[in-house]
Amino acid sequence: MRRVIGRLMSWLLQGTYRGQNLRLHLAAIRRLEPRREEIHEYLYACLSVLDTKAQVLLGYDALIMAATSIVLSVVPDGNPVGKGLIIAALATSGVSSMLCLPVVWVQWTDTDEFEQTEGSFNRLLMIRNRRTISYRVAWVIAHLAALLLIVGTPLH
């Protein structure tokens, strides 16, 4: 069990950096993109990728929520276990959607941050880290919602 949790955490945190690793990652970006504006563009491009992925996941969550609502309203009451699984699918899909909302939050660099590039780049990397983890957790939960719906519908 410990090994499974370790692998899950490794997957969840892959590509996110803290402390010394954050500084090393920023230095590596600096070697590839030596000019300030290129580094800034790269970090914003990363945030844009996450925004796009989160928007797609929000759409997927909406489909799961619509499907669960239809199943609950159209299919007559049956097995309470099936109904419980379908309600759990609705709830987990809602949680996944809520986790996507901070990912698509608009982030602008303010005037002072353009002057203090080191702090700005560190902050953008930290934002990228948080949004990456939030997206990945939402992705796992969305798949759980779909699985609950698939298992719960025939039981209902």
Wavefront OBJ file of the C-alpha trace (Angstrom):
o trace
v 0.000 0.000 0.000
v 2.838 2.332 0.873
v 4.425 1.659 -2.514
v 1.169 2.493 -4.339
v 0.795 5.750 -2.422
v 4.436 6.585 -3.136
v 3.932 6.023 -6.863
v 0.741 8.057 -6.862
v 2.464 10.944 -5.074
v 5.423 10.711 -7.446
v 3.079 10.915 -10.433
v 1.053 13.721 -8.862
v 4.121 15.851 -8.060
v 6.100 15.072 -11.248
v 7.280 18.296 -12.871
v 6.613 20.431 -9.821
v 9.545 21.978 -8.009
v 10.212 23.372 -4.537
v 13.166 24.898 -2.739
v 16.519 24.174 -4.341
v 14.868 22.214 -7.152
v 12.818 25.297 -8.031
v 15.985 27.380 -8.367
v 17.670 24.674 -10.448
v 14.651 24.411 -12.727
v 14.555 28.173 -13.204
v 18.294 28.148 -14.005
v 17.684 25.443 -16.627
v 14.921 27.535 -18.190
v 17.269 30.505 -18.174
v 19.865 28.531 -20.125
v 17.263 27.650 -22.770
v 15.533 31.039 -22.765
v 18.217 33.588 -21.824
v 16.128 36.766 -22.209
v 13.700 37.851 -19.459
v 10.740 38.164 -21.790
v 11.341 34.679 -23.195
v 11.318 33.180 -19.704
v 8.136 35.076 -18.913
v 6.523 33.883 -22.164
v 7.551 30.281 -21.455
v 6.036 30.330 -17.965
v 2.822 31.907 -19.234
v 2.680 29.317 -22.034
v 2.820 26.594 -19.359
v -0.082 28.255 -17.535
v -1.993 28.486 -20.831
v -1.567 24.752 -21.419
v -2.982 24.061 -17.968
v -5.875 26.472 -18.628
v -6.784 24.651 -21.819
v -6.590 21.236 -20.204
v -8.703 22.388 -17.256
v -11.345 23.802 -19.609
v -11.591 20.451 -21.381
v -11.828 18.642 -18.041
v -14.599 21.033 -16.949
v -16.504 20.054 -20.088
v -15.971 16.372 -19.314
v -17.189 16.922 -15.759
v -20.272 18.691 -17.134
v -21.057 15.661 -19.315
v -20.697 13.302 -16.358
v -22.913 15.538 -14.226
v -25.546 15.731 -16.972
v -25.485 11.961 -17.475
v -25.829 11.279 -13.748
v -28.701 13.748 -13.505
v -30.475 12.084 -16.428
v -30.004 8.610 -14.976
v -31.316 9.755 -11.586
v -34.371 11.447 -13.103
v -35.303 8.941 -15.851
v -34.501 5.539 -14.392
v -37.022 4.486 -11.748
v -35.774 3.838 -8.248
v -34.119 0.486 -7.946
v -31.168 -0.792 -6.001
v -30.104 1.745 -3.349
v -26.454 0.768 -3.864
v -26.675 1.737 -7.527
v -28.376 4.998 -6.664
v -25.695 5.711 -4.068
v -22.953 5.118 -6.644
v -24.658 7.444 -9.113
v -25.026 10.161 -6.469
v -21.358 9.629 -5.578
v -20.510 10.076 -9.285
v -22.400 13.359 -9.297
v -20.593 14.541 -6.157
v -17.108 13.510 -7.310
v -17.660 15.166 -10.668
v -18.607 18.344 -8.805
v -15.421 18.103 -6.743
v -13.369 17.637 -9.908
v -14.974 20.755 -11.380
v -14.230 22.754 -8.260
v -10.564 21.710 -8.428
v -10.397 22.943 -12.035
v -11.631 26.423 -11.197
v -8.389 27.674 -9.586
v -6.460 26.302 -12.574
v -8.264 28.630 -14.987
v -7.894 31.674 -12.723
v -6.487 34.623 -14.677
v -2.920 35.450 -13.622
v -1.289 38.734 -14.644
v 2.198 39.919 -13.875
v 1.988 43.353 -12.280
v 4.359 46.246 -12.918
v 6.540 45.693 -9.838
v 7.088 42.047 -10.784
v 8.531 43.051 -14.147
v 11.213 44.927 -12.235
v 11.926 42.040 -9.850
v 12.157 39.204 -12.337
v 13.662 36.588 -10.007
v 10.743 36.832 -7.580
v 8.257 36.973 -10.435
v 9.621 33.847 -12.088
v 9.673 31.984 -8.780
v 6.068 33.012 -8.155
v 4.992 31.907 -11.636
v 6.684 28.537 -11.121
v 4.893 28.126 -7.777
v 1.579 28.982 -9.461
v 2.353 26.436 -12.179
v 3.113 23.844 -9.480
v -0.167 24.443 -7.630
v -2.232 24.407 -10.801
v -0.526 21.258 -12.080
v -1.292 19.371 -8.873
v -4.859 20.690 -8.753
v -5.432 19.634 -12.356
v -4.001 16.164 -11.798
v -6.141 15.559 -8.716
v -9.215 16.798 -10.625
v -8.331 14.438 -13.496
v -8.164 11.418 -11.173
v -11.424 12.372 -9.474
v -13.164 12.850 -12.853
v -12.169 9.321 -13.820
v -13.500 8.059 -10.511
v -16.801 9.842 -11.230
v -17.065 8.144 -14.624
v -16.294 4.753 -13.082
v -18.935 5.263 -10.377
v -21.497 6.186 -13.024
v -20.610 3.194 -15.207
v -20.856 0.763 -12.286
v -23.825 2.438 -10.611
v -26.145 2.741 -13.625
v -26.751 -0.982 -14.246
v -27.074 -1.584 -10.518
v -29.668 1.180 -10.248
l 1 2 3 4 5 6 7 8 9 10 11 12 13 14 15 16 17 18 19 20 21 22 23 24 25 26 27 28 29 30 31 32 33 34 35 36 37 38 39 40 41 42 43 44 45 46 47 48 49 50 51 52 53 54 55 56 57 58 59 60 61 62 63 64 65 66 67 68 69 70 71 72 73 74 75 76 77 78 79 80 81 82 83 84 85 86 87 88 89 90 91 92 93 94 95 96 97 98 99 100 101 102 103 104 105 106 107 108 109 110 111 112 113 114 115 116 117 118 119 120 121 122 123 124 125 126 127 128 129 130 131 132 133 134 135 136 137 138 139 140 141 142 143 144 145 146 147 148 149 150 151 152 153 154 155 156
